[in-house]
Amino acid sequence: MKAILTTEYGLPLAVLKMRQVAAPEPSDAEVLVKLFASSVNPLDDFAIRGPLFFVPKLGRLLKPTHKIAGADYAGIIESVGRDIKRFRPGDAVFGASFMGKGQGGFAEYVCAREDGLAPKPINLSFEQAAAVPVAAITALQGLRDHGRVQPGQNVLIDGASGGVGTFAIQIAKSFGANVTAVCSTRNMDRARAIGADHVIDYIRDNFTQSGLRYDLILGANAHHSIFDYRRALSENGTFVLVGGGLARMLQAMSLKPLLSLIGNKKTRFFIAKINAADLLVLKDLLEAGRIVPVIDRQYPLDEVAEAIRYRGEGHAKGKVVISIRPHQEIQANL
Ligand SMILES: NC(=O)c1ccc[n+]([C@@H]2O[C@H](COP(=O)([O-])OP(=O)(O)OC[C@H]3O[C@@H](n4cnc5c(N)ncnc54)[C@H](OP(=O)(O)O)[C@@H]3O)[C@@H](O)[C@H]2O)c1
C-alpha cells in the first residue's frame, strides 16, 4: 500500500515520505479498513516532530514510535479479526486512534480497534466523515463532560474557527446554550452561519476585559492568561482548557490546583478519549443535521506534509482533509 512514512522526527516537509509498504494485518481484536480519507490534527504535528521537538538535534536521535501518523480516518472495512462483533466487511466507518501499534490514517489501509470506530454517518462523504473524530470528540467531551454544559447557559468558545472550535459552536448549540464565538475578523460570518449567537473579533476586542461574564468558557485555542479567563467567568463558572499556546497550557495546568482552593470558579484540563459511544453521539447529531463539518482545504495523500504545514500556521478555517484515493473511486463507494 501507499503510506506517508515518518522517516525520522523533524519538520513534516523534511521527514514525511510517500513509500510503498506492506499493508497491515489485523489481529483478532482489529478490523482492516480500506481508507478513503483522513484529516489533519495538531496531534499529528506532535507525532511527527517527536517528544523533543523543542531541541531538534537531540530529537533526531530518537526513532519515531508512530511510523504512519494521521489519527482520523474514514473508509470501508476490508476484513475483520476473529473477535470482532460490531462490524463486517463492506461496512462504511469513521473513527480515530491515537496511533496504536504505530499506524495511522495517512495510508491506504489501517488496522483499527472496534472501540475507535462507528458506522459512517449516511449523509456525509468520506472526506466529511474523516474531518470529525478527534476535533468533534474533543469539543463534545470538553463541553459535556468537563464543562457540564446546560441549556440556557452563556457559553464562550475561544478559538472558535479551527477544527475543535467549529464543532464546539455547533455542539454547544445542540445542548441549548447561548453561544459566543471568539475568532478573527475573516471568520466571523462563518461562526454566525454555524450557529453562534454572538461573535467577538479578537483582533479588535478583548472579551476578558468587556465586563461580560460566562457560565462556561471553552479554550479551544486559549491565548489569554488563566487569570483573564477566570475574570470572565460568572460566580460558579467553569473554564475548560483544550489547547492553545504551550505557555498558556503550562500555566493553567500548574496553577489549577492552587486556584481550585479560591472561590467557586472551576478550571479543567483534559485529554480527549476516543470511544465508540461518543462517535455514535456525533453520528446522530450529524445525521440530524445539527452539526456539519467545516472543511477548509482538501489535499491528496502525497501532499500530507503540505497539509500539515498549512494547518500548523494556526489559521485553518475548520478542518484540513486528506483524500486518499482518486475521486472516482471514492464516488463509486458512496
Ligand atoms: N486536550 C485535548 O485532548 C485536545 C484534543 C484536540 C486538540 N487539542 C488542542 O486544541 C487546540 C485546537 O485544536 P484545533 O484542531 O482546533 O486546531 P486548529 O484547527 O489548528 O485551530 C486553528 C484555529 O485557531 C484559531 N486561533 C489562532 N490564534 C487564535 C487566537 N489568538 N485567539 C482565538 N483563536 C485563535 C484560528 O482562528 P483565526 O484564523 O480566526 O485566528 C484557527 O481557525 C490545539 O492546541 C490542539 O493541540 C487538544
The ligand as an SDF file (V2000), in Angstrom:
LIG
                    3D

 48 52  0  0  0  0  0  0  0  0999 V2000
   -6.9560   18.3260   25.0640 N   0  0  0  0  0  0  0  0  0  0  0  0
   -7.1510   17.5380   24.0200 C   0  0  0  0  0  0  0  0  0  0  0  0
   -7.4670   16.3440   24.1410 O   0  0  0  0  0  0  0  0  0  0  0  0
   -7.0130   18.1230   22.6270 C   0  0  0  0  0  0  0  0  0  0  0  0
   -7.5800   17.4430   21.5310 C   0  0  0  0  0  0  0  0  0  0  0  0
   -7.5010   18.0350   20.2610 C   0  0  0  0  0  0  0  0  0  0  0  0
   -6.8460   19.2710   20.1120 C   0  0  0  0  0  0  0  0  0  0  0  0
   -6.2640   19.8460   21.1950 N   0  0  0  0  0  0  0  0  0  0  0  0
   -5.5920   21.1520   21.0880 C   0  0  0  0  0  0  0  0  0  0  0  0
   -6.6100   22.1140   20.8580 O   0  0  0  0  0  0  0  0  0  0  0  0
   -6.0870   23.1870   20.0820 C   0  0  0  0  0  0  0  0  0  0  0  0
   -7.0390   23.4440   18.9280 C   0  0  0  0  0  0  0  0  0  0  0  0
   -7.0670   22.3310   18.0510 O   0  0  0  0  0  0  0  0  0  0  0  0
   -7.6980   22.5230   16.5980 P   0  0  0  0  0  0  0  0  0  0  0  0
   -7.7330   21.1910   15.9590 O   0  0  0  0  0  0  0  0  0  0  0  0
   -8.9390   23.3320   16.6880 O   0  0  0  0  0  0  0  0  0  0  0  0
   -6.5520   23.4360   15.9330 O   0  0  0  0  0  0  0  0  0  0  0  0
   -6.6440   24.3120   14.6290 P   0  0  0  0  0  0  0  0  0  0  0  0
   -7.7400   23.8250   13.7420 O   0  0  0  0  0  0  0  0  0  0  0  0
   -5.2820   24.3820   14.0530 O   0  0  0  0  0  0  0  0  0  0  0  0
   -7.0310   25.7680   15.1710 O   0  0  0  0  0  0  0  0  0  0  0  0
   -6.8370   26.8250   14.3050 C   0  0  0  0  0  0  0  0  0  0  0  0
   -7.7010   27.9810   14.7110 C   0  0  0  0  0  0  0  0  0  0  0  0
   -7.1640   28.6410   15.8500 O   0  0  0  0  0  0  0  0  0  0  0  0
   -7.6020   29.9780   15.7960 C   0  0  0  0  0  0  0  0  0  0  0  0
   -6.7220   30.9200   16.5320 N   0  0  0  0  0  0  0  0  0  0  0  0
   -5.4130   31.1350   16.3190 C   0  0  0  0  0  0  0  0  0  0  0  0
   -4.9820   32.1000   17.1610 N   0  0  0  0  0  0  0  0  0  0  0  0
   -6.0590   32.4970   17.9030 C   0  0  0  0  0  0  0  0  0  0  0  0
   -6.2530   33.4600   18.9490 C   0  0  0  0  0  0  0  0  0  0  0  0
   -5.2610   34.2370   19.3910 N   0  0  0  0  0  0  0  0  0  0  0  0
   -7.4850   33.5730   19.5010 N   0  0  0  0  0  0  0  0  0  0  0  0
   -8.5080   32.7970   19.0600 C   0  0  0  0  0  0  0  0  0  0  0  0
   -8.3860   31.8830   18.0600 N   0  0  0  0  0  0  0  0  0  0  0  0
   -7.1680   31.7330   17.5020 C   0  0  0  0  0  0  0  0  0  0  0  0
   -7.5560   30.3060   14.3170 C   0  0  0  0  0  0  0  0  0  0  0  0
   -8.5650   31.2410   14.0420 O   0  0  0  0  0  0  0  0  0  0  0  0
   -8.2540   32.6350   13.3030 P   0  0  0  0  0  0  0  0  0  0  0  0
   -7.7090   32.2690   11.9390 O   0  0  0  0  0  0  0  0  0  0  0  0
   -9.5880   33.2630   13.2850 O   0  0  0  0  0  0  0  0  0  0  0  0
   -7.2200   33.3240   14.1310 O   0  0  0  0  0  0  0  0  0  0  0  0
   -7.7890   28.9950   13.6070 C   0  0  0  0  0  0  0  0  0  0  0  0
   -9.0610   28.9210   12.9900 O   0  0  0  0  0  0  0  0  0  0  0  0
   -4.6650   22.7770   19.7030 C   0  0  0  0  0  0  0  0  0  0  0  0
   -3.7680   23.4160   20.5870 O   0  0  0  0  0  0  0  0  0  0  0  0
   -4.6390   21.2770   19.9310 C   0  0  0  0  0  0  0  0  0  0  0  0
   -3.3360   20.8050   20.2520 O   0  0  0  0  0  0  0  0  0  0  0  0
   -6.3470   19.3130   22.4450 C   0  0  0  0  0  0  0  0  0  0  0  0
  1  2  1  0
  2  3  2  0
  2  4  1  0
  4  5  1  0
  4 48  2  0
  5  6  2  0
  6  7  1  0
  7  8  2  0
  8  9  1  0
  8 48  1  0
  9 10  1  0
  9 46  1  0
 10 11  1  0
 11 12  1  0
 11 44  1  0
 12 13  1  0
 13 14  1  0
 14 15  2  0
 14 16  1  0
 14 17  1  0
 17 18  1  0
 18 19  2  0
 18 20  1  0
 18 21  1  0
 21 22  1  0
 22 23  1  0
 23 24  1  0
 23 42  1  0
 24 25  1  0
 25 26  1  0
 25 36  1  0
 26 27  1  0
 26 35  1  0
 27 28  2  0
 28 29  1  0
 29 30  1  0
 29 35  2  0
 30 31  1  0
 30 32  2  0
 32 33  1  0
 33 34  2  0
 34 35  1  0
 36 37  1  0
 36 42  1  0
 37 38  1  0
 38 39  2  0
 38 40  1  0
 38 41  1  0
 42 43  1  0
 44 45  1  0
 44 46  1  0
 46 47  1  0
M  CHG  2   8   1  16  -1
M  END
$$$$
